[in-house]
Every structure is written in structure tokens, then in C-alpha cells.
Amino acid sequence: MRIKSQWFKDDAHKSAADIASAAAFIVWRVAQNALKTMRAAGYELPPGEPYFAFLAEFLAFLVAAADRIAYRQRDAAWRIEFTNATANRVGETLAGNQADLLAADSADAYKRRFIELVNLRNVDYADHQWTDAGPDYGFIRCFGHCVAETMAAHDRTWAVSQVIEVEAPEAIEMLQKAMAGLLGETPRRARRSAASRGE
């Protein structure tokens, strides 16, 4: 899956909120890709509550991952602003979809529950390390078990392995590359001149 993560203009200062908005979009895309690949691997994730439970857990993990990446690159105040804005934007997107498709509750209520999940998972993940290479095994293992709990009982054991060995590493790789672009750590490719474009 290709993700655009470089700014069109590199001369304007991007605020934490600007970067969070872009990061939230990327987090959403990466989580949806994981759901698609889990379904392709034969796991039951039918439309409705199971779909959104899986998606919420994956999104909460990616918000935590983005927070850890920000922690390693920016100061504490910037990180807090960025993470809060990312979680809220992701929560709004998820909640809007839930309210539209489930119609069992308001978007505000769905968003509030997602933010509660993010806060809960931040506590769960706090005991695990994140280095320049990414999360330690305990971080991913914890995530795998959280995801498995959202799935049908007969899928849970295999789902843990699928998440630990395939889905989490792929998602982290995509997110790290995207965050590097958003934070200006990836060298920009030179734009083609008008002559090279045949103009």
C-alpha cells in the first residue's frame, strides 16, 4: 500500500495539529489495510460490531505508535499536542463511520469510547519499549492479544500469531516511513523541471 507522506510545500512551518491531521489519515489507511489483509487470510471480521472492535483496537495501537515516534523526534509539549490531536481526529473518523453504519449510538459517544480505549491501551503499552527500530516484542505481543479479544473465539489463537508476525510489523513499517516524511526526516525527491515533463 502506497501512502503519500511528504508535504507539497516544504517552506511552510507545519504545526503539531497540521502533522496530526495528516498522521490521522495515514493511521486510518494503515488500519483499514490490516483489516483487509486479515479478512483475506480467512479471519472472520463481519460488518458491524466485530469490524469496528477490530478497527478500534488497531487504531488505538497506531495512535500509541505515532506517539512513541513523536516522543523520539520532538519535545514533550509538541508530542502531547500532536498525540491528542491525532487521537481526536482518528476518533472522529471512526465515530462518524460507526454512527453511520451501526446507528446504535451518537458519534460523540463512539468517539468518547475510542478515546477511553486509547487511554487504556497507553497504560497497557507503557511497560514496553520503543527504540529507533520500533517496538519491542512485548509491545507487539500485548497488541496481538488485545486484537485477538475482538475476534471470534475460534480465530483468537491464530490471530495472535498473525498480528505479531505479519500485521503489526507491516503496519509499523508503513507508519514509521510515513511519520519520517511528515516530520521532514525523509529527503525530498527533486521535482521534475518543466523541460523533463515535456512542457
C-alpha positions in Angstrom: 0.0 0.0 0.0 1.4 3.4 -1.0 1.0 6.3 1.3 1.7 9.9 0.5 3.6 11.4 3.4 5.5 14.4 2.1 4.3 17.9 2.1 3.7 19.6 -1.2 5.4 22.8 0.1 8.5 22.4 2.2 8.9 26.1 3.1 5.9 26.5 5.4 6.2 25.6 9.1 3.9 22.7 9.9 2.2 22.8 13.4 1.6 19.8 15.5 -2.0 20.0 14.5 -1.1 20.0 10.8 1.0 16.9 11.2 -1.5 15.2 13.4 -4.2 15.7 10.7 -2.0 14.0 8.1 -0.9 11.3 10.6 -4.6 10.5 11.5 -5.4 10.0 7.8 -2.4 7.6 7.5 -3.3 5.8 10.6 -6.8 5.2 9.3 -5.5 3.9 6.0 -3.0 1.5 7.6 -5.6 0.1 10.0 -8.1 -0.4 7.1 -5.3 -2.2 5.1 -4.7 -4.5 8.1 -8.4 -5.3 8.3 -8.4 -6.1 4.6 -5.4 -8.5 4.9 -6.8 -10.2 8.0 -10.0 -10.9 6.1 -8.0 -12.1 3.1 -6.2 -14.5 5.4 -9.5 -16.1 6.4 -10.3 -14.4 9.7 -13.9 -13.6 10.4 -14.5 -9.9 10.7 -18.1 -9.4 9.5 -19.6 -5.9 9.1 -20.9 -4.5 12.3 -19.6 -4.6 15.8 -16.7 -7.1 15.1 -15.5 -5.0 12.3 -15.4 -1.8 14.4 -14.0 -3.6 17.5 -11.0 -4.8 15.5 -10.6 -1.4 13.8 -10.7 0.5 17.1 -8.0 -1.8 18.6 -5.8 -1.4 15.6 -6.3 2.4 15.5 -5.5 2.7 19.2 -2.3 0.8 18.7 -1.3 3.0 15.8 -2.0 6.2 17.8 0.2 4.8 20.5 2.9 4.0 17.9 2.7 7.5 16.4 3.0 8.9 19.9 6.2 6.9 20.5 7.7 8.0 17.2 6.9 11.7 18.1 8.4 11.2 21.5 11.7 10.2 19.9 11.7 13.2 17.5 10.2 16.2 19.2 9.9 17.8 22.7 7.3 16.8 25.3 4.9 19.8 24.7 4.9 19.1 20.9 4.3 15.4 21.5 1.3 16.0 23.7 -0.3 18.4 21.3 0.4 16.0 18.4 -0.9 12.9 20.1 -4.0 14.5 21.4 -4.9 15.9 18.0 -4.1 12.6 16.3 -6.3 10.6 18.7 -9.2 13.0 18.4 -9.0 13.1 14.6 -8.9 9.3 14.3 -11.7 9.1 16.9 -13.9 11.5 14.8 -13.3 9.4 11.7 -14.1 6.1 13.4 -17.1 7.5 15.3 -18.6 9.0 12.1 -18.4 5.6 10.4 -19.8 3.8 13.4 -22.7 6.3 13.8 -23.5 6.0 10.0 -23.3 2.2 9.8 -24.4 1.0 13.2 -26.8 3.8 14.2 -26.8 2.4 17.8 -25.3 5.5 19.4 -24.2 9.1 18.6 -20.9 9.9 17.0 -19.9 11.8 20.2 -20.5 8.6 22.3 -18.5 6.4 19.9 -15.7 8.9 19.9 -15.6 9.1 23.7 -15.3 5.3 23.9 -12.5 5.3 21.4 -10.5 7.9 23.4 -11.1 5.8 26.5 -9.7 2.8 24.7 -6.6 4.9 23.6 -6.0 5.9 27.2 -6.4 2.4 28.4 -4.0 1.0 25.9 -1.5 3.7 26.6 -1.4 2.3 30.1 -1.0 -1.3 28.8 1.8 -0.4 26.4 3.6 1.8 28.9 5.6 -1.1 30.2 7.1 -1.8 26.8 10.0 -0.2 25.0 10.1 1.6 21.6 13.5 2.2 20.0 14.6 3.6 16.7 14.0 0.1 15.3 10.4 0.1 16.6 8.5 -1.6 19.4 9.9 -4.5 21.5 8.4 -7.9 21.3 6.3 -7.3 24.5 4.6 -4.3 22.9 3.6 -6.2 19.8 2.6 -9.3 21.9 0.3 -7.2 24.1 -1.2 -5.7 21.0 -1.8 -9.1 19.4 -3.7 -10.3 22.5 -5.8 -7.1 22.5 -6.8 -7.6 18.9 -7.5 -11.3 19.4 -10.0 -10.5 22.1 -12.1 -8.6 19.5 -12.4 -11.7 17.3 -14.4 -14.9 17.2 -13.2 -17.5 19.8 -12.1 -20.0 17.1 -9.9 -17.4 15.5 -8.2 -16.0 18.6 -5.1 -18.2 18.9 -4.2 -17.9 15.3 -5.0 -14.2 15.2 -2.4 -13.5 17.9 0.3 -15.1 15.6 -1.0 -13.3 12.5 -0.8 -9.9 14.2 2.6 -10.5 15.9 4.3 -12.0 12.8 2.6 -10.1 9.9 0.1 -7.3 10.6 1.9 -5.4 13.3 5.4 -5.4 11.6 3.9 -4.3 8.3 1.8 -1.6 9.9 4.7 -0.3 11.9 6.9 -0.2 8.9 4.3 1.8 6.9 3.7 4.2 9.8 7.4 4.8 10.5 8.1 5.7 6.9 5.1 7.9 6.8 6.0 9.7 10.0 9.5 10.3 8.8 8.1 12.0 5.8 5.6 14.1 7.8 8.4 15.1 10.3 10.7 16.1 7.4 13.2 13.3 8.0 13.0 11.8 4.6 14.9 13.6 1.8 12.6 15.1 -0.7 12.8 13.9 -4.2 13.6 16.7 -6.7 10.6 17.9 -8.6 10.9 17.4 -12.3 11.5 20.5 -14.3 9.1 21.7 -17.0 11.5 20.5 -19.7 11.7 17.0 -18.2 7.9 16.9 -18.1 7.8 17.8 -21.8 6.2 21.2 -21.3 
